[in-house]
Amino acid sequence: MIQVKLFDEEHEADLEVEMNYFLEQLDEHRIVDIKYNVAVIREDEEEQIYCFSAMVIYRT
């Protein structure tokens, strides 16, 4: 069976920590793919919000 684990953080370092913790628990041969995305939302002239996200596709 194929499953996914989604991650979403405001800072790339937080995403890295969360993903590394999850991947430590997973046997390497079960990983199918990892997708990564960065989105920037500009609320006004002064503020930008970053969204760092990733999806791990793996076999159970």
Secondary structure as UniProt FT lines:
FT   STRAND          2..9
FT   HELIX           12..24
FT   HELIX           28..30
FT   STRAND          31..42
FT   STRAND          48..59
//
